[in-house]
Structure formats: C-alpha cells, structure tokens
Amino acid sequence: MKALISVSDKTGAVSFAGALAQLGYEIVSTGGTYRALKDAGVPVVPVADITGFPECLGGRVKTLHPAIHGGILAMRGNEEHMAQLRGLGIGTIDVVAINLYPFKETILREDATLPLAIENIDIGGPTMLRSAAKNHKDVVVVCDPADYEAVAAELKSGTGLSYEAKYRLALKVFEHTAAYDAMIAEYLRSVKNIPLPDNPTFTYEKIQELRYGENPHQRAAYYKEANPWKGALTNALQMHGKELSFNNINDTNGALACLREFSEPTVVAAKHANPCGAGSAKTIAEAYQKAYEADPVSIFGGVIAANLPIDKQTAEEISKIFVEIVIAPGFTDEALAVLTQKQNIRLLKLAAIEKQAPACSLDIKKIDGGILIQGIDSELFDEAAWKVVTKRQPTAAEIEDMKFGMKVVKHVKSNAIVLARGGMTLGVGPGQANRIGAARIAIAGPAAGGAPRSTAGAVMASDAFFPFEDCVIAAAEAGITAIVQPGGSIKDEGSIRACDEAGIAMVFTGMRHFRH
C-alpha cells in the first residue's frame, strides 16, 4: 500500500503520515514535505524513486508522470487496468493527501506581484487531487488537514473508509479545486480590469451558517470573496451584539453603499436596504441628529452607518432608540461603554469604510436559470455636464442640496424620489411602480407618528427622468423650489414648462441611477 503526501500547509502532516506508516503504508513525498517527514523520523520515499525521473524546472515538474497517475487512476476491479500496471511495473497509490500552493495567501500579501502570483499557481497538486477524486472508489483523497484525524481513525478500524466517506472527500476535492481555479481566474481578470467574463467563475468562503434567510422558512449562509476589497462589509469586525441575520447583512450593505458617496461627516440610516434618513454636518453627532430627524419612525429597528468613529455624544443619542446595527470606522471607549449596555445591538467596526469598490467589480443578480452581470454603478454625476433647463437658475444652496439628494437617491430602490434641504433628507420615496407614487411618499414624509415638517424650499432628486409633469405639479404644491433629474424623456418639455410656470429651477444631470 502506498500513500502520496505532498502539502504546502504542513499542519498535521507528520502525525498523519506517521499513522499511515504504522498501518503499513509506504509514504511517498516531494520537496519540502519529504524533508519535513524525514526530519521527523517518518519513513518516506522521494517521488523521484517512484518515477525514475528527477524533479526539474525548479520543482515545476515532480509528479506529472505515468508512474504516479497510473497508480492513482487504475481501477482496482478492472483486470485490464491492473494487468497494464503489472506490465509497466507501476504500483497502486491508495491514499493521496495534497494541499495546494498558497495562491490566496500570496495575492493577499502587500508585495504581491503578477509574476509572484503566477509562480504560486499549483499544477501537479490539482491534477493529483482530481485524479484521486475521480477514482475515489479505490483511492482515499484528502485535501483538508482537518480530515486527517478522522481518516486515520477509520483506516485504523480495519474496515477501511466507507464508500460514503470516500465520496464526501472526493466532493470536497472538486469544490476545492474549482474554487482554487476560480480564484486564479478572478485575480488575473482583476489585474487587467477585464470586465464581463465570457465564462464567469466565482469563489466564496463560508463565513457562517445563518439562522435563516429573509424569512424563517428559508435556509441561508453568509459567504465572502477570497480577496475582498478593504472597504467591503465582509471585512467588518463585530465588536458586540448577537449574531448577524441575513436581513441585517443585506441592510447594512445598502447603508454602506450610500454612505460611501459622502466625504464630509455623514450618517445614513437604512431600512430594508433603502436609505430612510441621511444627514451631513460638521460633526458625526450633528450628522446623526439630522439622519434621525429625517425619519424618526423608520430608523427604529434599522441600521446606522457613519463614516467617522462614533463618540460618546452620538452613542448616547443612538442609545435612546432601538436599532439593529451601528457600523462605523471605530468607536471611542466611552461610546462602547454606552452602546454595549444594550445587549442585542450589533456594533460593527469597518476601518476602511470609505474605500470604494475596484472599478472591475461586478454586480450580479440571480435569475431563474441564469444570472445577470453588469459593472457596478460607480459613478454619481459629472457636475460639468449639468444643464439648467428652466428660466430660473438654482441658487448655490439649492445646488448643494441637489448634490446631496443625488447621492442618496442613487441608492434608493426605483422608482425613487428624495427630498433634501440643508444637508439632510426630508423624505424618501422608494420602489414604486410609478414615479408620482414615489414623489407623493417622499413629500408626505415620515409615517404617522413622525413630527410634521415643511418641505418649503427643499429640492427634489429623482433617479430617472419624469415621463409626465405630475411630479413637478406635486413638487410645486409642496413648496419645493428646485428639481434635479437625469432628463432624456420625450416629454421633457412638459416638465420644463411646468417648472417655469411654478418658478422652479430644474437641472438635468444626464445620468440615470435605476436600482432594482
């Protein structure tokens, strides 16, 4: 009986090899693994003794040889296969324990380069793993050091591994090698910023099993990319609170997406992945107060995202209401002392919260039988392309409110309307089948129980053009003085005329931000 062991991660390899040797297996190994086993006193044979050919090309070629793959792939119940092995003088290999060159660890290094990454693409390892997994009926294949102990115990039992155990190990191999190749493809694509691959492959690692999905009857788990960008939610550190839920994670991601549009101190409150209140100010405490006052009803049970550390003053205000999550670049010790008194609130620290996703990032939507892929909506607007289309010019204050409104409305589900004034939202109308419906929701403001407010002097921001002048009429009735929208409707003139009649300034940005 032979066992081939060749591992980059040598955790547990010596004890596993020792256990196999005690069971009568001849241990065959390569390179650094061979030296580690020999130094530990485990009887081991170099692979060159099996192949009759020395390792070459700096170790690039070691195991790519018929004496190795014939011994792995031969079907023990196939007499023709076994006769060929005897004729060729090839012995069977019955256990294969391989883990691969550390490609992921290499590309995560600060000094990672393309040549270095390429040198850490394993060739022989995946080939042996796949060979053994294909022939799993006859060969025990192990790609995860966590399985060594259980495999050794089953082999020691005298009955050997069950077919079900071998099948499970083989499945693990194909998942592992598929993820490994997908990681390489994704890295090579990102190096050259190549968009929209012809045959997209993605690899993710499970972070945790979730209690359930969007609803209690749905199973769910939380996964992360192998190399997420620094500002990604998956890099957040949970500092306090109970386990995150599916909806917690999704809502927080929505809040972060909106928050990243702002460079000034800003707080975004989100509910069901929609911004429900946003505020910008000179301090994070003032920004939170604006976000809260924007909609004190919807913020209840929502997510709060801040782009500066949470201080004691802000924490004391947050602690007055129930929120699910607070995510920020940090928390002062005093703020933590306040917030951790609430047992269930989740506190997340994301140091690089302001970092934007790489330009080559993809937005992926699952549909029945396939997926839709597009580049992320990384742009907001080009102010130089803004066009005032009405007789009245917007004031400087209105221009600032327009910019604020567009930063928020971009992240509201379509059809979307946002009202803004003085660095805060006054109303958010999300996800309606018609634009006037979204406008009416935004104008109405917070739901019953919220303090009534005036929308006089506010601006209206829309994620797409106005197909009718009804939104302009509603804006005029609400005292709104300026509107910003992409433009581009065949009925733009109707909206422009309605603005002129009402004395409203209107700006076309030329850029739509649908979000479905």
Secondary structure by P-SEA (a helix, b strand, c coil): cbbbbbbccccaaaaaaaaaaaaccbbbbcaaaaaaaaaacccccccccccccccccccccccccaaaaaaaccccccaaaaaaaaaaccccccbbbbbccaaaaaaacccccaaaaaaacccaaaaaaaaaaaacccbbbbccccaaaaaaaaaaccccccaaaaaaaaaaaaaaaaaaaaaaaaaaaaaaccccccbbbbbbbbcccccccccccbbbbbbbcccccccccccccccccccccaaaaaaaaaaaaaaacccccbbbbbccccccbbbbcccaaaaaaaaaaccccccccbbbbbcccccaaaaaaaacccccccccccccaaaaaaaaccccbbbbbbccccccccccbbbbbbcccccccccccccccccccccccccccccaaaaaaaaaaaaacccccccbbbbbccccccccccccccaaaaaaaaaacccccccccccccbbbbbccccccaaaaaaaaaaccccccccccccaaaaaaaaaaaabbbbbbccbbbbcc
